[in-house]
Amino acid sequence: DAGITQSPRHKVTETGTPVTLRCHQTENHRYMYWYRQDPGHGLRLIHYSYGVKDTDKGEVSDGYSVSRSKTEDFLLTLESATSSQTSVYFCAISPGAGEENEAFFGQGTRLTVV
Amino acid sequence: DQQVKQNSPSLSVQEGRISILNCDYTNSMFDYFLWYKKYPAEGPTFLISISSIKDKNEDGRFTVFLNKSAKHLSLHIVPSQPGDSAVYFCADARGTLIFGTGTRLQVFP
């Protein structure tokens, strides 16, 4: 299995508080992604990174920010958590795009905003 | 932008029979598609891929077919096994991975 670790695995937080989720990889892959999974929506891309300090928005980026200061770490921050951000969050990594885009996923972080 | 759509949210198949999961896409340019499988409380895992220069790709019990004129791909699982019960996602991998909404497959004895 690809070396991807998400932390924490579960978190309950209050509305309005900031929350940071961490994704750590040991594969030295260039691309890292954050997705959220919700019933009826499948997996939706929040943000992604194509290198250190190189990030871009996905389709559901509002209310989220990311940072990648090292190849191995990709942080997702909910600036002020809302109940609509209750979800399961997945980090993924891939060596490249196109035919090198067979991404590997972490185990997920279940976030509940109360 | 590419969109991939999985119009069947669920599928129930008897063990030993064929499971066919479908996915439609909108972009007609060169593309690369992936199928992922997801069990509850786990991350998705890569299953099989196909490039738009091919019509078919096979890996054991799993075969993916690409119909470019209909902009349609399908995943065939033969024979289906209870352990195949999971949610299956198709994804467009031309740029960032864009996923469909998934199809929940249940294989019953």
gemmi code that builds the backbone of each chain (N, CA, C; Angstrom):
import gemmi

chains = {
    "A": [
        ("ASP", (0.823, -1.196, 0.000), (0.000, 0.000, 0.000), (0.870, 1.264, 0.000)),
        ("ALA", (0.386, 2.297, -0.731), (1.089, 3.567, -0.745), (1.119, 4.144, 0.648)),
        ("GLY", (2.242, 4.832, 0.989), (2.393, 5.393, 2.312), (1.695, 6.723, 2.444)),
        ("ILE", (0.448, 6.677, 2.836), (-0.323, 7.888, 3.079), (-0.946, 7.795, 4.453)),
        ("THR", (-0.759, 8.829, 5.225), (-1.332, 8.870, 6.565), (-2.132, 10.142, 6.717)),
        ("GLN", (-3.392, 9.983, 7.133), (-4.232, 11.142, 7.423), (-4.407, 11.258, 8.930)),
        ("SER", (-4.358, 12.495, 9.425), (-4.610, 12.710, 10.840), (-5.385, 14.008, 11.044)),
        ("PRO", (-6.312, 14.023, 11.999), (-6.766, 12.868, 12.756), (-7.668, 11.987, 11.905)),
        ("ARG", (-8.052, 10.843, 12.400), (-8.980, 9.968, 11.686), (-10.433, 10.351, 11.971)),
        ("HIS", (-10.637, 10.908, 13.155), (-11.982, 11.364, 13.523), (-11.839, 12.668, 14.291)),
        ("LYS", (-12.789, 13.581, 14.048), (-12.770, 14.831, 14.808), (-14.166, 15.400, 14.887)),
        ("VAL", (-14.493, 15.886, 16.078), (-15.739, 16.623, 16.293), (-15.340, 18.026, 16.705)),
        ("THR", (-15.914, 19.013, 16.049), (-15.563, 20.388, 16.341), (-16.812, 21.251, 16.352)),
        ("GLU", (-16.687, 22.430, 16.896), (-17.829, 23.333, 16.984), (-17.850, 24.304, 15.805)),
        ("THR", (-19.044, 24.699, 15.451), (-19.214, 25.688, 14.393), (-18.408, 26.943, 14.706)),
        ("GLY", (-17.721, 27.432, 13.676), (-16.959, 28.673, 13.815), (-15.506, 28.498, 14.197)),
        ("THR", (-15.119, 27.290, 14.573), (-13.717, 27.066, 14.955), (-12.896, 26.678, 13.734)),
        ("PRO", (-11.614, 27.008, 13.737), (-10.749, 26.542, 12.643), (-10.324, 25.094, 12.874)),
        ("VAL", (-10.158, 24.382, 11.785), (-9.768, 22.977, 11.857), (-8.716, 22.718, 10.789)),
        ("THR", (-7.690, 21.967, 11.140), (-6.662, 21.583, 10.165), (-6.542, 20.077, 10.108)),
        ("LEU", (-6.624, 19.560, 8.889), (-6.414, 18.137, 8.640), (-5.067, 17.970, 7.947)),
        ("ARG", (-4.391, 16.884, 8.325), (-3.049, 16.678, 7.777), (-2.996, 15.423, 6.933)),
        ("CYS", (-2.247, 15.526, 5.841), (-1.965, 14.382, 4.982), (-0.449, 14.281, 4.840)),
        ("HIS", (0.070, 13.103, 5.148), (1.505, 12.869, 5.078), (1.779, 11.693, 4.161)),
        ("GLN", (2.726, 11.841, 3.233), (3.059, 10.755, 2.314), (4.551, 10.440, 2.408)),
        ("THR", (4.864, 9.186, 2.121), (6.261, 8.750, 2.111), (6.687, 8.278, 0.726)),
        ("GLU", (5.871, 8.594, -0.306), (6.127, 8.102, -1.664), (6.831, 9.120, -2.554)),
        ("ASN", (7.015, 10.334, -2.060), (7.646, 11.396, -2.848), (6.870, 11.697, -4.143)),
        ("HIS", (5.531, 11.514, -4.096), (4.710, 11.830, -5.267), (4.518, 13.323, -5.403)),
        ("ARG", (4.433, 13.769, -6.663), (4.345, 15.202, -6.916), (2.972, 15.764, -6.563)),
        ("TYR", (1.911, 15.011, -6.928), (0.557, 15.534, -6.772), (-0.061, 15.062, -5.464)),
        ("MET", (-0.750, 15.985, -4.806), (-1.536, 15.636, -3.626), (-2.889, 16.328, -3.740)),
        ("TYR", (-3.924, 15.638, -3.252), (-5.301, 16.100, -3.423), (-6.060, 15.986, -2.105)),
        ("TRP", (-7.033, 16.865, -1.959), (-8.020, 16.705, -0.893), (-9.402, 16.608, -1.529)),
        ("TYR", (-10.120, 15.543, -1.143), (-11.497, 15.322, -1.584), (-12.402, 15.231, -0.368)),
        ("ARG", (-13.675, 15.499, -0.601), (-14.687, 15.189, 0.403), (-15.706, 14.258, -0.234)),
        ("GLN", (-16.217, 13.344, 0.600), (-17.218, 12.403, 0.132), (-18.513, 12.623, 0.877)),
        ("ASP", (-19.572, 12.842, 0.118), (-20.891, 13.056, 0.695), (-21.911, 12.220, -0.067)),
        ("PRO", (-22.945, 11.740, 0.624), (-23.964, 10.933, -0.055), (-24.567, 11.680, -1.236)),
        ("GLY", (-24.675, 11.003, -2.356), (-25.267, 11.599, -3.549), (-24.326, 12.472, -4.356)),
        ("HIS", (-23.129, 12.724, -3.813), (-22.176, 13.585, -4.514), (-20.886, 12.874, -4.882)),
        ("GLY", (-20.684, 11.709, -4.399), (-19.446, 11.009, -4.696), (-18.254, 11.703, -4.065)),
        ("LEU", (-17.151, 11.730, -4.791), (-15.921, 12.356, -4.330), (-15.744, 13.676, -5.072)),
        ("ARG", (-15.657, 14.748, -4.328), (-15.504, 16.061, -4.943), (-14.176, 16.679, -4.536)),
        ("LEU", (-13.490, 17.229, -5.514), (-12.166, 17.790, -5.295), (-12.259, 19.160, -4.621)),
        ("ILE", (-11.501, 19.312, -3.534), (-11.498, 20.574, -2.787), (-10.333, 21.450, -3.261)),
        ("HIS", (-9.131, 20.940, -3.088), (-7.907, 21.591, -3.544), (-6.913, 20.511, -3.938)),
        ("TYR", (-5.934, 20.911, -4.719), (-4.862, 19.995, -5.032), (-3.543, 20.747, -5.110)),
        ("SER", (-2.461, 19.975, -5.087), (-1.125, 20.552, -5.166), (-0.312, 19.789, -6.198)),
        ("TYR", (0.454, 20.511, -7.000), (1.296, 19.888, -8.011), (2.769, 20.121, -7.712)),
        ("GLY", (3.063, 20.532, -6.493), (4.443, 20.713, -6.062), (4.467, 21.553, -4.799)),
        ("VAL", (5.647, 21.648, -4.203), (5.787, 22.456, -2.987), (5.384, 23.898, -3.297)),
        ("LYS", (4.467, 24.387, -2.486), (3.933, 25.751, -2.578), (3.118, 25.993, -3.849)),
        ("ASP", (2.839, 24.950, -4.624), (2.008, 25.065, -5.828), (0.682, 24.378, -5.585)),
        ("THR", (-0.377, 25.189, -5.438), (-1.698, 24.625, -5.171), (-2.728, 25.288, -6.075)),
        ("ASP", (-3.858, 24.632, -6.195), (-4.948, 25.183, -7.002), (-6.273, 24.703, -6.450)),
        ("LYS", (-7.343, 25.417, -6.824), (-8.666, 25.104, -6.323), (-9.308, 23.992, -7.119)),
        ("GLY", (-10.159, 23.232, -6.399), (-10.998, 22.258, -7.046), (-12.407, 22.802, -7.175)),
        ("GLU", (-13.363, 21.891, -7.302), (-14.744, 22.312, -7.557), (-15.495, 22.795, -6.321)),
        ("VAL", (-15.021, 22.453, -5.103), (-15.725, 22.846, -3.881), (-14.748, 23.473, -2.894)),
        ("SER", (-14.049, 24.508, -3.314), (-12.964, 25.062, -2.513), (-13.404, 26.145, -1.511)),
        ("ASP", (-14.605, 26.667, -1.642), (-15.036, 27.749, -0.751), (-15.028, 27.293, 0.693)),
        ("GLY", (-14.396, 28.110, 1.572), (-14.339, 27.791, 2.994), (-13.145, 26.950, 3.390)),
        ("TYR", (-12.320, 26.594, 2.414), (-11.141, 25.771, 2.654), (-9.885, 26.473, 2.135)),
        ("SER", (-8.778, 26.214, 2.821), (-7.481, 26.627, 2.308), (-6.508, 25.478, 2.493)),
        ("VAL", (-5.410, 25.507, 1.748), (-4.423, 24.434, 1.828), (-3.033, 25.035, 1.868)),
        ("SER", (-2.106, 24.210, 2.325), (-0.699, 24.600, 2.276), (0.161, 23.372, 2.070)),
        ("ARG", (1.242, 23.570, 1.315), (2.184, 22.486, 1.086), (3.594, 23.087, 1.141)),
        ("SER", (4.182, 23.024, 2.312), (5.514, 23.584, 2.522), (6.606, 22.537, 2.316)),
        ("LYS", (6.217, 21.268, 2.332), (7.147, 20.161, 2.086), (6.471, 19.174, 1.144)),
        ("THR", (7.288, 18.439, 0.401), (6.737, 17.451, -0.532), (5.804, 16.480, 0.169)),
        ("GLU", (6.151, 16.091, 1.386), (5.426, 15.013, 2.042), (4.156, 15.426, 2.775)),
        ("ASP", (3.938, 16.722, 2.990), (2.797, 17.147, 3.795), (1.876, 18.090, 3.029)),
        ("PHE", (0.569, 17.834, 3.162), (-0.453, 18.663, 2.535), (-1.521, 18.900, 3.584)),
        ("LEU", (-1.692, 20.155, 3.976), (-2.624, 20.504, 5.039), (-3.890, 21.133, 4.460)),
        ("LEU", (-5.019, 20.725, 5.004), (-6.308, 21.299, 4.645), (-6.860, 22.010, 5.862)),
        ("THR", (-7.182, 23.296, 5.706), (-7.711, 24.081, 6.811), (-9.116, 24.567, 6.495)),
        ("LEU", (-10.004, 24.316, 7.436), (-11.346, 24.886, 7.408), (-11.250, 26.146, 8.247)),
        ("GLU", (-11.374, 27.271, 7.606), (-11.069, 28.517, 8.286), (-12.053, 28.818, 9.415)),
        ("SER", (-13.317, 28.510, 9.195), (-14.348, 28.675, 10.217), (-15.390, 27.601, 9.934)),
        ("ALA", (-15.293, 26.513, 10.654), (-16.073, 25.326, 10.315), (-17.578, 25.589, 10.362)),
        ("THR", (-18.287, 25.025, 9.388), (-19.741, 25.098, 9.351), (-20.316, 23.686, 9.285)),
        ("SER", (-21.584, 23.551, 9.607), (-22.213, 22.224, 9.605), (-22.192, 21.587, 8.218)),
        ("SER", (-22.178, 22.419, 7.176), (-22.148, 21.875, 5.804), (-20.795, 21.241, 5.468)),
        ("GLN", (-19.820, 21.453, 6.327), (-18.510, 20.844, 6.113), (-18.350, 19.515, 6.856)),
        ("THR", (-19.408, 19.092, 7.520), (-19.432, 17.739, 8.070), (-19.351, 16.762, 6.902)),
        ("SER", (-18.337, 15.914, 6.918), (-18.089, 15.062, 5.762), (-16.964, 14.097, 6.097)),
        ("VAL", (-16.684, 13.225, 5.143), (-15.481, 12.397, 5.214), (-14.488, 12.964, 4.206)),
        ("TYR", (-13.291, 13.246, 4.678), (-12.270, 13.874, 3.856), (-11.187, 12.851, 3.515)),
        ("PHE", (-10.845, 12.811, 2.233), (-9.812, 11.899, 1.762), (-8.674, 12.677, 1.122)),
        ("CYS", (-7.484, 12.261, 1.481), (-6.292, 12.751, 0.818), (-5.874, 11.709, -0.209)),
        ("ALA", (-5.327, 12.169, -1.325), (-4.823, 11.254, -2.344), (-3.513, 11.782, -2.894)),
        ("ILE", (-2.691, 10.857, -3.404), (-1.421, 11.234, -4.013), (-1.279, 10.545, -5.363)),
        ("SER", (-0.552, 11.180, -6.276), (-0.253, 10.528, -7.554), (1.070, 11.068, -8.068)),
        ("PRO", (1.783, 10.255, -8.859), (3.078, 10.710, -9.362), (2.964, 11.809, -10.407)),
        ("GLY", (1.837, 11.806, -11.168), (1.687, 12.812, -12.211), (0.246, 12.942, -12.610)),
        ("ALA", (0.000, 13.457, -13.797), (-1.354, 13.609, -14.327), (-1.499, 12.701, -15.539)),
        ("GLY", (-2.704, 12.636, -16.075), (-2.959, 11.798, -17.240), (-2.703, 10.351, -16.920)),
        ("GLU", (-1.879, 9.711, -17.746), (-1.660, 8.277, -17.570), (-0.784, 7.956, -16.368)),
        ("GLU", (-0.294, 8.949, -15.668), (0.397, 8.689, -14.409), (-0.486, 9.077, -13.237)),
        ("ASN", (-1.798, 9.180, -13.490), (-2.666, 9.733, -12.465), (-3.438, 8.661, -11.726)),
        ("GLU", (-2.844, 7.485, -11.542), (-3.498, 6.458, -10.751), (-3.259, 6.801, -9.282)),
        ("ALA", (-4.182, 7.578, -8.727), (-3.993, 8.113, -7.389), (-4.228, 7.063, -6.317)),
        ("PHE", (-3.528, 7.220, -5.219), (-3.664, 6.366, -4.049), (-4.267, 7.207, -2.932)),
        ("PHE", (-5.207, 6.605, -2.231), (-5.969, 7.349, -1.227), (-5.592, 6.942, 0.184)),
        ("GLY", (-5.722, 7.927, 1.088), (-5.616, 7.635, 2.500), (-6.893, 7.010, 3.032)),
        ("GLN", (-6.901, 6.747, 4.328), (-8.024, 6.059, 4.969), (-9.199, 6.970, 5.271)),
        ("GLY", (-8.977, 8.266, 5.172), (-10.073, 9.197, 5.391), (-10.087, 9.791, 6.792)),
        ("THR", (-10.675, 10.981, 6.895), (-10.907, 11.647, 8.183), (-12.388, 11.988, 8.257)),
        ("ARG", (-13.037, 11.481, 9.277), (-14.456, 11.791, 9.476), (-14.549, 13.016, 10.358)),
        ("LEU", (-15.076, 14.111, 9.787), (-15.205, 15.361, 10.511), (-16.670, 15.669, 10.759)),
        ("THR", (-16.984, 15.967, 12.005), (-18.339, 16.357, 12.374), (-18.289, 17.753, 12.965)),
        ("VAL", (-19.084, 18.657, 12.389), (-19.164, 20.028, 12.892), (-20.511, 20.201, 13.585)),
        ("VAL", (-20.466, 20.504, 14.879), (-21.726, 20.591, 15.663), (-22.035, 22.036, 16.069)),
    ],
    "B": [
        ("ASP", (-14.727, 21.456, -19.592), (-14.235, 20.515, -18.594), (-14.944, 19.180, -18.717)),
        ("GLN", (-14.217, 18.182, -18.385), (-14.783, 16.838, -18.440), (-15.771, 16.632, -17.303)),
        ("GLN", (-16.850, 15.951, -17.608), (-17.753, 15.476, -16.584), (-17.949, 13.997, -16.800)),
        ("VAL", (-17.993, 13.280, -15.716), (-18.320, 11.865, -15.763), (-19.567, 11.661, -14.927)),
        ("LYS", (-20.475, 10.876, -15.450), (-21.751, 10.676, -14.769), (-22.049, 9.197, -14.625)),
        ("GLN", (-22.434, 8.817, -13.426), (-22.881, 7.465, -13.157), (-24.352, 7.573, -12.786)),
        ("ASN", (-25.206, 7.155, -13.670), (-26.637, 7.399, -13.518), (-27.356, 6.357, -12.675)),
        ("SER", (-26.684, 5.253, -12.366), (-27.306, 4.222, -11.537), (-26.691, 4.261, -10.145)),
        ("PRO", (-27.427, 4.684, -9.133), (-26.841, 4.755, -7.792), (-26.615, 3.394, -7.159)),
        ("SER", (-27.339, 2.377, -7.631), (-27.169, 1.060, -7.022), (-27.433, -0.039, -8.036)),
        ("LEU", (-26.864, -1.225, -7.727), (-27.023, -2.394, -8.579), (-26.947, -3.619, -7.687)),
        ("SER", (-27.849, -4.551, -7.911), (-27.859, -5.789, -7.139), (-27.732, -6.963, -8.099)),
        ("VAL", (-26.773, -7.860, -7.832), (-26.466, -8.958, -8.754), (-26.275, -10.240, -7.944)),
        ("GLN", (-26.699, -11.335, -8.518), (-26.490, -12.614, -7.859), (-25.041, -13.081, -8.061)),
        ("GLU", (-24.515, -13.729, -7.039), (-23.168, -14.296, -7.105), (-23.032, -15.197, -8.334)),
        ("GLY", (-21.898, -15.039, -9.042), (-21.637, -15.844, -10.216), (-22.081, -15.202, -11.523)),
        ("ARG", (-22.978, -14.218, -11.412), (-23.462, -13.540, -12.615), (-22.551, -12.378, -12.969)),
        ("ILE", (-22.865, -11.722, -14.081), (-22.087, -10.564, -14.506), (-22.635, -9.286, -13.871)),
        ("SER", (-21.724, -8.426, -13.426), (-22.097, -7.086, -12.983), (-21.606, -6.114, -14.043)),
        ("ILE", (-22.467, -5.184, -14.418), (-22.098, -4.159, -15.400), (-22.378, -2.794, -14.801)),
        ("LEU", (-21.313, -2.031, -14.634), (-21.433, -0.687, -14.077), (-21.116, 0.304, -15.185)),
        ("ASN", (-21.917, 1.354, -15.270), (-21.831, 2.264, -16.413), (-21.410, 3.668, -16.016)),
        ("CYS", (-20.811, 4.345, -16.996), (-20.331, 5.705, -16.790), (-20.381, 6.433, -18.121)),
        ("ASP", (-20.904, 7.636, -18.122), (-20.950, 8.457, -19.333), (-20.042, 9.661, -19.158)),
        ("TYR", (-19.450, 10.116, -20.238), (-18.601, 11.295, -20.150), (-18.977, 12.281, -21.239)),
        ("THR", (-18.511, 13.518, -21.089), (-18.964, 14.572, -21.990), (-17.883, 15.090, -22.927)),
        ("ASN", (-16.626, 14.902, -22.575), (-15.551, 15.466, -23.376), (-15.160, 14.501, -24.477)),
        ("SER", (-14.892, 14.997, -25.649), (-14.574, 14.108, -26.767), (-13.081, 14.083, -27.082)),
        ("MET", (-12.289, 14.779, -26.272), (-10.853, 14.783, -26.527), (-10.204, 13.532, -25.955)),
        ("PHE", (-8.924, 13.379, -26.244), (-8.183, 12.252, -25.694), (-8.345, 12.214, -24.187)),
        ("ASP", (-8.573, 11.023, -23.677), (-8.823, 10.929, -22.254), (-8.287, 9.626, -21.680)),
        ("TYR", (-8.250, 9.596, -20.385), (-7.785, 8.433, -19.647), (-8.725, 8.256, -18.475)),
        ("PHE", (-9.334, 7.092, -18.398), (-10.351, 6.852, -17.376), (-9.895, 5.783, -16.396)),
        ("LEU", (-10.317, 5.965, -15.153), (-9.977, 5.029, -14.091), (-11.250, 4.553, -13.411)),
        ("TRP", (-11.208, 3.346, -12.875), (-12.262, 2.847, -12.001), (-11.657, 2.585, -10.616)),
        ("TYR", (-12.413, 3.030, -9.602), (-12.020, 2.813, -8.231), (-13.124, 2.048, -7.508)),
        ("LYS", (-12.708, 1.332, -6.489), (-13.607, 0.558, -5.649), (-13.451, 1.066, -4.231)),
        ("LYS", (-14.579, 1.184, -3.527), (-14.511, 1.697, -2.166), (-15.378, 0.871, -1.231)),
        ("TYR", (-14.720, 0.368, -0.179), (-15.433, -0.290, 0.904), (-15.734, 0.733, 1.987)),
        ("PRO", (-16.764, 0.481, 2.810), (-17.074, 1.400, 3.914), (-15.880, 1.591, 4.839)),
        ("ALA", (-15.697, 2.815, 5.297), (-14.654, 3.175, 6.249), (-13.232, 2.961, 5.712)),
        ("GLU", (-13.102, 2.870, 4.400), (-11.778, 2.778, 3.792), (-11.669, 3.801, 2.670)),
        ("GLY", (-10.431, 4.113, 2.272), (-10.241, 4.961, 1.114), (-10.470, 4.198, -0.174)),
        ("PRO", (-10.792, 4.894, -1.257), (-10.944, 4.220, -2.559), (-9.636, 3.574, -2.984)),
        ("THR", (-9.756, 2.463, -3.698), (-8.566, 1.793, -4.239), (-8.705, 1.657, -5.746)),
        ("PHE", (-7.599, 1.848, -6.436), (-7.587, 1.764, -7.886), (-7.889, 0.349, -8.354)),
        ("LEU", (-8.710, 0.241, -9.388), (-9.119, -1.065, -9.891), (-8.590, -1.340, -11.290)),
        ("ILE", (-8.899, -0.479, -12.229), (-8.510, -0.703, -13.617), (-8.616, 0.604, -14.372)),
        ("SER", (-7.890, 0.721, -15.471), (-7.885, 1.956, -16.246), (-8.085, 1.655, -17.721)),
        ("ILE", (-8.378, 2.704, -18.485), (-8.430, 2.584, -19.936), (-8.090, 3.928, -20.572)),
        ("SER", (-7.287, 3.865, -21.603), (-6.963, 5.035, -22.392), (-7.931, 5.128, -23.557)),
        ("SER", (-8.235, 6.332, -23.980), (-9.219, 6.508, -25.065), (-8.674, 6.067, -26.422)),
        ("ILE", (-7.416, 5.626, -26.488), (-6.921, 5.053, -27.746), (-7.253, 3.559, -27.822)),
        ("LYS", (-7.816, 3.017, -26.737), (-8.198, 1.612, -26.704), (-9.708, 1.479, -26.578)),
        ("ASP", (-10.205, 0.288, -26.874), (-11.625, -0.012, -26.713), (-11.885, -0.904, -25.505)),
        ("LYS", (-10.844, -1.534, -25.010), (-11.044, -2.538, -23.970), (-9.750, -2.709, -23.180)),
        ("ASN", (-9.924, -2.976, -21.881), (-8.795, -3.343, -21.047), (-9.284, -4.381, -20.049)),
        ("GLU", (-8.497, -5.422, -19.872), (-8.938, -6.561, -19.067), (-7.910, -6.868, -17.991)),
        ("ASP", (-8.407, -7.186, -16.799), (-7.532, -7.585, -15.703), (-8.277, -8.608, -14.849)),
        ("GLY", (-8.027, -9.854, -15.122), (-8.699, -10.916, -14.379), (-10.198, -10.886, -14.615)),
        ("ARG", (-10.940, -10.794, -13.529), (-12.420, -10.776, -13.645), (-12.972, -9.435, -14.080)),
        ("PHE", (-12.129, -8.447, -14.179), (-12.570, -7.080, -14.463), (-12.183, -6.676, -15.884)),
        ("THR", (-13.167, -6.157, -16.617), (-12.929, -5.655, -17.967), (-13.620, -4.310, -18.096)),
        ("VAL", (-12.912, -3.360, -18.646), (-13.526, -2.061, -18.920), (-13.614, -1.887, -20.429)),
        ("PHE", (-14.783, -1.444, -20.882), (-15.040, -1.197, -22.298), (-15.269, 0.300, -22.499)),
        ("LEU", (-14.747, 0.792, -23.622), (-14.918, 2.200, -23.950), (-15.589, 2.322, -25.310)),
        ("ASN", (-16.739, 2.964, -25.331), (-17.473, 3.222, -26.564), (-17.353, 4.713, -26.852)),
        ("LYS", (-16.421, 5.070, -27.707), (-16.124, 6.490, -27.936), (-17.252, 7.202, -28.659)),
        ("SER", (-17.930, 6.532, -29.557), (-19.017, 7.203, -30.284), (-20.165, 7.550, -29.340)),
        ("ALA", (-20.395, 6.708, -28.332), (-21.472, 6.964, -27.373), (-20.972, 7.700, -26.140)),
        ("LYS", (-19.670, 7.939, -26.049), (-19.039, 8.576, -24.881), (-19.454, 7.828, -23.617)),
        ("HIS", (-19.205, 6.544, -23.644), (-19.690, 5.670, -22.585), (-18.627, 4.641, -22.252)),
        ("LEU", (-18.415, 4.421, -20.965), (-17.561, 3.316, -20.561), (-18.301, 2.446, -19.553)),
        ("SER", (-17.925, 1.188, -19.542), (-18.581, 0.260, -18.637), (-17.545, -0.674, -18.033)),
        ("LEU", (-17.804, -1.051, -16.802), (-16.968, -2.004, -16.073), (-17.753, -3.298, -15.928)),
        ("HIS", (-17.165, -4.394, -16.411), (-17.796, -5.700, -16.300), (-17.041, -6.533, -15.270)),
        ("ILE", (-17.769, -7.156, -14.384), (-17.173, -8.041, -13.391), (-17.784, -9.424, -13.599)),
        ("VAL", (-16.917, -10.378, -13.983), (-17.402, -11.725, -14.268), (-16.417, -12.771, -13.718)),
        ("PRO", (-16.856, -13.720, -12.905), (-18.144, -13.759, -12.237), (-18.136, -12.863, -11.001)),
        ("SER", (-19.273, -12.344, -10.649), (-19.374, -11.498, -9.463), (-19.265, -12.338, -8.201)),
        ("GLN", (-18.622, -11.752, -7.184), (-18.434, -12.435, -5.903), (-18.940, -11.532, -4.778)),
        ("PRO", (-19.336, -12.107, -3.659), (-19.815, -11.268, -2.541), (-18.791, -10.213, -2.119)),
        ("GLY", (-17.515, -10.517, -2.215), (-16.476, -9.554, -1.859), (-16.386, -8.367, -2.801)),
        ("ASP", (-17.083, -8.440, -3.920), (-17.129, -7.307, -4.847), (-18.128, -6.246, -4.405)),
        ("SER", (-18.923, -6.552, -3.399), (-19.898, -5.591, -2.893), (-19.159, -4.363, -2.357)),
        ("ALA", (-19.401, -3.228, -2.989), (-18.677, -1.989, -2.685), (-19.303, -0.878, -3.505)),
        ("VAL", (-18.780, 0.321, -3.338), (-19.156, 1.434, -4.214), (-18.063, 1.583, -5.272)),
        ("TYR", (-18.483, 1.703, -6.525), (-17.558, 1.832, -7.636), (-17.662, 3.232, -8.245)),
        ("PHE", (-16.510, 3.843, -8.416), (-16.446, 5.182, -9.004), (-15.682, 5.126, -10.322)),
        ("CYS", (-16.212, 5.791, -11.331), (-15.396, 6.057, -12.516), (-14.794, 7.451, -12.348)),
        ("ALA", (-13.668, 7.679, -12.995), (-12.977, 8.965, -12.865), (-12.298, 9.320, -14.171)),
        ("ASP", (-12.338, 10.591, -14.474), (-11.596, 11.131, -15.612), (-10.232, 11.577, -15.108)),
        ("ALA", (-9.177, 11.059, -15.705), (-7.831, 11.330, -15.208), (-7.026, 12.192, -16.173)),
        ("ARG", (-7.682, 12.871, -17.073), (-6.934, 13.677, -18.043), (-6.151, 14.782, -17.361)),
        ("GLY", (-6.742, 15.385, -16.358), (-6.043, 16.401, -15.570), (-6.077, 15.959, -14.129)),
        ("THR", (-6.696, 16.771, -13.275), (-6.959, 16.289, -11.919), (-8.045, 15.222, -11.994)),
        ("LEU", (-8.059, 14.350, -11.005), (-9.044, 13.273, -11.001), (-10.440, 13.818, -10.700)),
        ("ILE", (-11.354, 13.638, -11.637), (-12.741, 14.030, -11.440), (-13.587, 12.771, -11.401)),
        ("PHE", (-14.342, 12.602, -10.316), (-15.074, 11.373, -10.089), (-16.552, 11.509, -10.408)),
        ("GLY", (-17.158, 10.392, -10.785), (-18.602, 10.297, -10.826), (-19.150, 10.139, -9.417)),
        ("THR", (-20.465, 10.035, -9.313), (-21.112, 9.971, -8.005), (-21.132, 8.566, -7.418)),
        ("GLY", (-20.722, 7.577, -8.197), (-20.588, 6.229, -7.675), (-21.814, 5.372, -7.873)),
        ("THR", (-21.594, 4.051, -7.939), (-22.655, 3.051, -7.993), (-22.373, 2.020, -6.909)),
        ("ARG", (-23.362, 1.807, -6.064), (-23.213, 0.802, -5.001), (-23.610, -0.556, -5.539)),
        ("LEU", (-22.663, -1.476, -5.568), (-22.913, -2.837, -6.039), (-23.093, -3.760, -4.850)),
        ("GLN", (-24.167, -4.527, -4.905), (-24.380, -5.568, -3.902), (-24.452, -6.910, -4.605)),
        ("VAL", (-23.605, -7.834, -4.221), (-23.604, -9.175, -4.775), (-24.150, -10.111, -3.710)),
        ("PHE", (-25.271, -10.749, -4.018), (-25.904, -11.616, -3.024), (-25.754, -13.083, -3.430)),
        ("PRO", (-25.752, -13.964, -2.428), (-25.526, -15.403, -2.695), (-26.651, -16.022, -3.525)),
    ],
}
model = gemmi.Model(1)
for chain_id, residues in chains.items():
    chain = gemmi.Chain(chain_id)
    for i, (resn, *xyz) in enumerate(residues, 1):
        res = gemmi.Residue()
        res.name, res.seqid = resn, gemmi.SeqId(i, " ")
        for name, pos in zip(("N", "CA", "C"), xyz):
            atom = gemmi.Atom()
            atom.name, atom.element = name, gemmi.Element(name[0])
            atom.pos, atom.b_iso = gemmi.Position(*pos), 0.0
            res.add_atom(atom)
        chain.add_residue(res)
    model.add_chain(chain)
structure = gemmi.Structure()
structure.add_model(model)
structure.setup_entities()
